[in-house]
């Protein structure tokens, strides 16, 4: 599996923000890279991750 790069992760986060995608599933192999980009976002509190079985995290954007 090819790991996501920073630009791809930022694109995914932007799609979550604007509603293009409702959720994004991150594997345990991708988690650290995804998290590293996510914590630098100004609206990181609105992007929620829910842990699933097998180390998968499903991220959604919550408008508050």
C-alpha positions in Angstrom: 0.0 0.0 0.0 1.3 3.5 -0.9 1.2 5.9 2.0 -0.6 9.2 1.5 1.6 12.3 1.1 0.9 15.7 2.8 -0.8 17.2 -0.2 -3.2 14.2 -0.6 -4.1 14.4 3.1 -4.8 18.1 2.9 -7.0 17.5 -0.1 -9.0 14.8 1.8 -9.4 17.2 4.8 -10.6 20.0 2.5 -13.2 17.6 0.9 -14.4 16.7 4.4 -14.7 20.4 5.2 -16.7 21.3 2.1 -18.9 18.3 2.2 -17.6 16.6 -1.0 -17.1 13.5 1.1 -19.0 12.6 4.3 -16.2 10.5 5.9 -12.7 9.2 5.3 -11.3 5.9 6.6 -7.7 6.0 7.7 -5.8 2.7 8.2 -3.4 2.2 11.1 -0.5 2.5 8.6 -1.7 5.9 7.5 -2.8 7.2 10.9 0.4 9.0 12.0 0.9 10.8 8.7 -2.8 11.8 8.7 -2.7 13.0 12.3 0.4 15.0 11.7 -1.3 17.0 9.0 -4.6 17.2 10.8 -3.3 18.7 14.1 -1.9 21.7 12.1 -5.4 22.6 10.7 -7.1 25.7 12.1 -10.4 23.8 12.5 -9.0 20.5 13.7 -11.6 20.4 16.5 -14.3 20.1 13.9 -12.7 17.0 12.3 -13.6 14.0 14.5 -12.1 10.6 14.4 -13.9 7.4 15.5 -11.8 4.4 16.2 -13.0 1.1 14.6 -11.8 -2.5 14.8 -8.4 -3.3 13.4 -6.9 0.1 14.0 -9.0 2.0 11.4 -10.2 5.5 12.2 -13.1 7.1 10.4 -12.9 10.9 10.2 -15.9 13.2 9.7 -16.3 16.9 9.7 -18.7 18.3 12.3 -20.1 21.9 11.8 -20.5 23.6 15.2 
